C-alpha cells in the first residue's frame, strides 16, 4: 500500500466531502478512491469517515488524522520543492479559476505566454464569475477581483482596477446627467447580477463610503453585455475600467460622477488554505503579477503626439 498517496486522497476527500469530486479531480473511477480510503482505514485499524447517503462526516480519529496528514504532506512538498527550487523546471498540472471577462480581456495573453515558456506545465482553465470553492473543486489558484476578501483567504495582491460609472451621450441628452449618486434612483441603471447586493452601488461621498439604491429593467451576469446595452442608450452602467475604458475611448460611453469614484477593487491571486505552494504555482503567480504591472504601466502612460 502506498501510504503517502492514500493520505493525499484522504485529505482531498475530507476537504471536499465527496468521493465523486475527488475521483473527478484525479480522473479515476469513484471505486478507486473508495478502495484507497478503505485500505487506509484497514492499515490504521481505525474508522476515519462515516458515510451516509447525503454526506461524509469525519470521525474523531479522522479529524485528528487529517491535521497530521496536512502537516506531513506540506513538509513533503516543501522538502521536494526546496531542492534547487530556484533552478527547478516547473512541472505538473495547475487548475486555475479566472473571472470571465477579466480572464479573457487581460490575462489570456499572459497565460498563453506562460504556456509557451513552461512546456512541462499543464494548465486547466476555468472561466467563470462564480466564486469557486478552491478545496472542493481542486483549484490550485484563483484570480479574484473584489473589495471583500473572505476570512482565511490566502492571497497575493496582483494589482487594482477602478470602477467607472458610464452612460451613452444619447442617454444623457435625453434624461440628463446625474450630478450626485443619490440621483441614480431616478435613472435606468444596468445592474450586474453577480454581486451580493445588486440593488445598491457604493460611492465615496465627502470622504465616506455610502450605498445608493439603483433600479433597472435589465440585469446580467456579464459586464460586457451591460456595457453594450449602455452604449445603445439603455441606461447607466457601473463596470471596471478594464472593460469600460474601451467604450469611453471610442466615445460610445461617457464617464460620469467622477468626483464620487467608488473605491478601487483589488486583483488577487487566491490559494487554497493549509497547503504548501507548489513551485509551478508560485512561478505562475509571479508571471501574472509581472504581466499586470506591465499592463498597468502601458495603459497609464500618456499618449505620444504623432
N, C-alpha and C positions, 0 to 999 in steps of 0.2 A: 504494500500500500504506500502511495506517495503522500505522506502526511502533510507536507508543505502545500501541495496542490489542493488537498482536501480542506485544509484550513482556509485557503483563499476562497474556495467555493462556499464554505460555511459562512464566511464573513459577508460575501455577496448576498447569500440567501437571507441572512439575518438582517442586513441593511435594507434590502428591497422588499422583504416579506413575501417573496414569491419564488417558487421553484421554476415556474414557467418563464418569468422575467429573466432569471439567471441563465436558463437554457437558451433563451433568445440571444442574450448578450454573448454567450460563448459559442453560439451556433452549433449546439448539440441537442440531442433528444432530451426531453424532460426526465426520462428514466435514468439517464447518465448522472444527472445532478442528484436525483433521489438516492441512487446507489452509493454515490460518494458520501453523502451525509449519513446514510445507514452504516457504511463501513467505518466512518469516523466514530460514530456512537458506539459501535461494537468494539473498536480499538480502545476507546476511552472507558468502556464499561459504564457509560452514563448517558442518560437521555438529555439531548441538547435542545430539541424543538418539539413542541406539542402541536400536532397538526389537527385542523378541523376543516370542514368543507368550505369555510369562508376566510380563514386566516391562519397564520403561523404565529405561535407565541413561544418565546424563549423560556426555557425552564430557568430556575435559579442557577443551576450548573452551566447552562448555555450562556446566560448573561455574563457570568464570571469568565467563562472561557473565551467569549467574544472579545472582551477587553484585553486579555492576554494575547489573543491572536493578532489584534491590531498592533500591539507593541512589537511583537515578533516580526510580523510582516513588514512593518515600517523599518525596522532595523535591518532586515534582509535587503530591502530595496535600497536603503541608504548605503549599506556596505557595498553592494554591487555597483551602484552608481558613482560612489566616491572614488573608485579605482580608475584614475586617469580620466575623470569626468570631463575635464576641460578639453581633452583631446578625443574623447569618445565620439563615435559617429552615432547620431540619433537613430534609433531603430524602434520599430513596433507600430502599434495602432493607436491613433488618437481619435476619440469620439468628441466632436466639437459641436456645441449648440450655439446658434447665431440668431440675432434678431433679423427678421426677414429683409426689410428694406435696407437697413444699415449694412447687413452682411453682404447683400448683392451690390449696393452702391459704393461702399467704402472698403470692404475687407476682401472681396473676392480676388481682386488683382494681387493683393499681398499674399493670400493663401495659395494662389497659383505659383507665385514666385517661390514660396516656401516649398511647395511640392516639387518644383524643378530643382531646387537646391538640396533637397533632402530625399533622395530616391529610395531610401530604406524605411521611410515613414509612410504609413497608410493613413489617409485622412477619411473619416466618415463624418460628413457634414449634415447637420440638421438645421434647416432654416425655418424658424417659427417665432412668432411674438409671444407664444405661450411660455410662461416661466417653467423651466424644466426642473424636475426633481433629480438632481445630479446623481445621487446614490442609487435611487430606484431605477433610473434609466441607464445607468452605467456610463454617464457622461464624464469625461476626463477634464473638460474645460468648457466653460460657458462664457460668452460675452454678453453683458447686460448693460443697458442704458437706463439709469434710474437715479432718482434723488432719495430713494428709500431702500437702503441695504437691509437685508434681514439679519436679525441677531445670529451670531455664529458663522456668518458668511466669511470665508477665507478669500480675500480679494487682493488684486493688484490694480491700481488705477492706471488706465491706459491713456486717458485724455478726458476732454469735456466737449459738450455741444450746447449751443444756445437754442432756446425755443423762440420762434418768430410768430407773431400774430400778423396775418396777411389777409388781404381781400383784393378782388379784382377792381380795377378802376371803374368799370361799368357798374359794379355793385355799389361802390362808394358814391358815384354820381347820382344813383337812384335813391339810395337810402341814407346818405350822409355818413361821415366818418366819426366813429365814437372817439371822444376825447378823454374818456376815463373808463376803466374796466367795468364800473358799475353800469355803464350804458349798454353793455353787451346783452343784457337781459331783453333789450328792445330790438335785437338783431337776430337774424337767422345765423346760427353757428353750426359748423360742421364738426361733429364730435367723434373722437377716436374711442372706440368701444372696448379697447383692451386695458384701459386704465381702471383703477379700482373705484374712482369717482368720476364717472363720465359726465355728470351734470355740473361740475364745478371746475373753473380754471383759476390757477393761482398766479398772482402778480405781486410785485413789490410796490407798496404804496406808503410814502413817507417813511421809508426805511424798514417797513414791516411787511411780512407776507400776509396777504389776505386772499380768501377764496371768494369767487363770484359765480353765481348761478348762471348757466347758459342753457339755451334750448335750441332745438333744430329738428327738421324733419328727416335729415339724413345722418346716419351714423355708419361707421365702417371700422373694420379691424386692420385697415391698411392706410398709412399716411399718404401714399401717392394717390390713392383713389380719392381721398378727401381734397387734396391739392388740385387735382384735375377738376373736381366739382367746383371748387372755389374759383378757379381760373375761368370757369364758364359763368361766373357771376351768381352762383347759387348760395353764397354765404361766406362767413368769416372763418378762417382756419387757424389753428394753433399747432404747429408742427416743428420738428427740429431743423436746424439750419442745413444739415447735410441733404435734406430733401427740398426744403423751401427755397434755398438760395438760387437754385437754377431757374425757378419760376420768376423770382424777383429780378434776376439778371436780364431776362428777356422781356421784362415789363408785363408779363402775364398777371403778376400779382404785385401789390404794393405793401410794404411793411407799415404797420400802424402800431399805436400805443408804445412807441419807442421808450419813453421815459418810465414806463411801468414794467420793464422787461422781467419776465419770470426768472427765477434762479436757474443757473446752468445745471444741466444733467451730467452726472459722471458716467464715463465709459469704463467699465470694469471687466477684468478677467476674474471669473469666479471659479473656485476649485472645490471639489468635494472635501468634506471635513474628515479628519482623522486618517489622512493618508499622506505618505511622503510624495513629494512632487517628482515624478519621473523626469529624467534628463530631457527626453524628447518634448515633454510638455513645457518645461522651463525654456527650452530653445524657441518653441513656438510663441510663448508669451513675449519673449524679448523681441522676436521678429515683428510681432503685431504692434508692440509699443513703439518700435523704431519707425514702422510704416506710418503709424498715426501721427507721430511727431513730425515726420517729413511732410505728411499731408497737411498738417496744421500750418507749417511754415509756408508751404506753397500757396494755400488758399488765403493766408493772411497777408502775403506780400503785396505791396502796391503794384498796380499795373504799370508797365513801362510805356511811355509815349512812343508812338510809331513815327 
